[in-house]
Amino acid sequence: MTLNVGELAPDFELPSSTGESVKLSDYRGQRVLLYFYPKDMTSSCTQQACDFRDRHAEFEGLNTVILGISTDPMKQHDKFIAKYGLPFTLLSDEEHVVAEQYGVWQLKKMYGKEYMGMVRSTFLIDEEGKLIKDWSKVRVKGHIEAALEALKTL
């Protein structure tokens, strides 16, 4: 599936680190930075989460909620949050349904092997639920700065 800027972002409901199910539509009236990442506790994913943690107050100051999604189960998310003091909500998409809706569940290659997996991607959604910016195949270095810069220009 391809998402286009200006279109309504697909709504979803997933279990969250808050202990409750979360719907994207619960956040109408706020901007949402929705980021998909491959796996808790891996070096790049940990760096990305810690970068978001370290700049969390800036996102909040720009009326923006951060939601992270991976296919890890909630128990793994709980450990990840506790270990790194993450102040934002993580969602569990174990069946990769939402990842498929957003087009980030793709064929990947590593060490000559092909497999389906999560492609690191970020979506910026406005107060009305419309997609206003997306980043695909994200490189962690410099990404948080790019996201903040995009928010500041709105």
C-alpha positions in Angstrom: 0.0 0.0 0.0 1.2 3.5 -0.8 0.3 6.4 1.4 0.3 9.9 0.0 0.9 13.2 1.7 -2.5 14.9 2.3 -4.4 11.7 2.6 -6.0 10.5 5.8 -3.6 8.1 7.6 -5.0 4.6 8.2 -6.5 4.4 11.6 -5.6 1.3 13.7 -5.9 -0.1 17.2 -2.9 -1.9 18.9 -1.9 -2.9 22.4 0.3 -0.4 24.0 2.9 0.0 26.7 0.3 2.0 28.7 -1.6 -1.2 29.2 -4.5 -0.1 27.1 -5.3 -0.4 23.4 -4.4 2.7 21.4 -6.1 4.0 18.3 -4.5 6.6 16.1 -7.8 8.5 16.1 -7.4 8.9 19.9 -4.8 11.6 19.1 -7.0 13.9 17.0 -6.2 17.4 17.9 -2.5 16.6 18.3 0.2 15.8 15.8 1.5 12.3 15.8 5.0 11.2 14.9 4.5 7.5 14.1 7.7 5.6 13.8 8.1 2.0 12.7 11.3 0.2 13.8 12.6 -3.4 13.4 13.4 -4.7 16.9 13.7 -3.6 20.5 17.2 -3.8 22.1 19.1 -3.8 18.8 21.8 -1.1 18.4 20.2 1.1 15.8 16.7 0.8 17.2 18.0 1.6 20.7 19.8 4.6 19.4 16.7 5.9 17.6 14.5 5.4 20.7 17.1 7.1 22.9 17.3 10.0 20.5 13.5 10.4 20.6 13.7 10.1 24.4 16.4 12.8 24.7 14.4 15.3 22.5 10.9 14.2 23.8 10.2 17.6 25.5 10.8 19.4 22.2 8.3 17.2 20.4 5.8 17.8 23.2 6.4 21.5 22.9 5.3 21.2 19.3 2.0 19.5 20.2 3.4 16.2 18.9 2.9 12.7 20.4 5.6 10.0 19.6 4.3 6.5 19.0 6.8 3.7 18.2 5.7 0.5 16.5 7.5 -2.8 16.1 6.4 -6.5 15.9 7.9 -7.2 19.4 5.5 -8.4 22.0 4.4 -6.1 24.9 6.7 -7.9 27.4 9.7 -7.0 25.2 8.5 -3.4 24.9 8.1 -3.2 28.7 11.8 -4.3 29.1 13.0 -1.8 26.5 11.1 1.1 28.1 12.4 0.2 31.6 16.0 -0.3 30.5 16.2 3.0 28.6 13.6 5.2 30.4 11.5 5.8 27.3 8.9 8.5 28.0 6.7 7.7 25.0 4.3 4.9 24.1 5.3 1.8 22.2 2.8 -0.3 20.3 2.9 -4.0 19.5 2.1 -5.0 15.9 2.9 -8.7 16.3 0.9 -9.8 13.2 2.4 -6.8 11.2 -1.1 -5.7 10.1 -0.5 -2.0 10.7 3.0 -2.3 9.2 1.4 -3.6 6.1 -1.3 -0.8 6.1 1.6 1.7 6.1 3.6 -0.2 3.5 6.6 -0.8 5.8 6.4 -4.6 6.0 8.7 -5.4 3.0 11.1 -7.9 1.6 14.6 -7.3 3.1 18.0 -8.7 2.4 20.8 -9.4 4.8 23.9 -11.6 4.4 22.5 -13.0 1.2 19.2 -14.1 2.8 15.8 -12.6 1.9 13.0 -12.2 4.5 10.0 -10.1 5.3 10.6 -7.5 7.9 9.9 -3.9 9.2 11.6 -1.1 7.2 12.5 1.7 9.5 10.1 4.5 8.6 8.4 7.6 10.1 5.1 9.2 9.4 4.1 12.7 10.6 0.3 13.0 11.0 -1.5 16.3 11.5 -4.2 17.2 14.1 -6.9 16.0 11.7 -5.3 12.6 11.0 -3.8 13.5 7.6 -0.3 12.4 6.6 1.8 15.6 6.2 5.3 14.1 5.9 6.9 10.7 5.6 10.4 9.3 5.7 11.2 5.8 4.4 14.3 3.6 4.9 15.3 6.0 7.7 18.9 6.3 8.7 19.1 6.9 12.5 21.8 9.6 12.4 20.2 13.0 11.9 16.6 11.7 11.7 15.3 13.2 14.9 16.7 16.6 13.8 15.0 16.3 10.4 11.7 15.4 12.1 11.9 18.4 14.5 12.8 20.7 11.6 9.8 19.5 9.6 7.5 20.2 12.7 8.9 23.7 13.2 8.1 24.6 9.6 4.4 23.8 9.9 
